[in-house]
Amino acid sequence: MRITVELAVRIDATGARVHVTLRAQSSLAATAATKKVAEVRALVESLAAVGIPDDSIDVTGMQIATGQGKILASQEVRITLEIATTPEQLPEVLGILAARHGLSVDQVEWTYDEFEASISATADAMRMARRKADAVAEAAGLRVIGITSASDTWSMPSPRVEMASFASDTRMRVGAAPLDMGMTMSSTTKLSVRLTVDFEVAAIHAD
């Protein structure tokens, strides 16, 4: 007897990746680039002070936009970073970022441990499948005596991205204090599990 159970549960974010852009304009590419590299170093030091190690900060790109095809013409330097944090660290990280001029927070991407969450969800689905199998077998005058096979799949939506470019407004520049929104910064998403189990059944009074 084959039983299929579909179960959807809400799971909490285990972390966040903050996407950041630093910008500078200068008539000399070297001057602007050097300034921004120094700012990245200072930012790394500030983040380390609130428990963000440097291996949680990735430089994902550096772009020098030239004018009139000349490297020494007026141009803009952009450096993009990704900062990995826990939900508990996020307010302090956003406070540090919001205090810096020439910096914008482009996205906050929530991250989830969907594999770990799928373990307990699949176990719950198995208990549901067994209850259903017992009920159906009893209604048919049979009993469940074992399982011949079982398979599961699970899925969840793409990571949620929130708060696009929120730190570009100078009103958000509140110093290095944690950004207090009056609530815990976290997120949940839906994890869907599909479990198919083949149960072996026999007559109730069979030996």
Secondary structure, 3 states (H helix, E strand, C coil): CEEEEEEEEEEECCEEEEEEEEEEEECCHHHHHHHHHHHHHHHHHHHHCCCCCHHHEEEEEEEEECECCECCCCEEEEEEEEEEECCCCHHHHHHHHHCCCCEEEEEEEEECCHHHHHHHHHHHHHHHHHHHHHHHHHHCCEEEEEEEEEEEEEECCCCCEECCCHHHCHHHCCCCCCCCCCCCCCCEEEEEEEEEEEEEEEECCCC
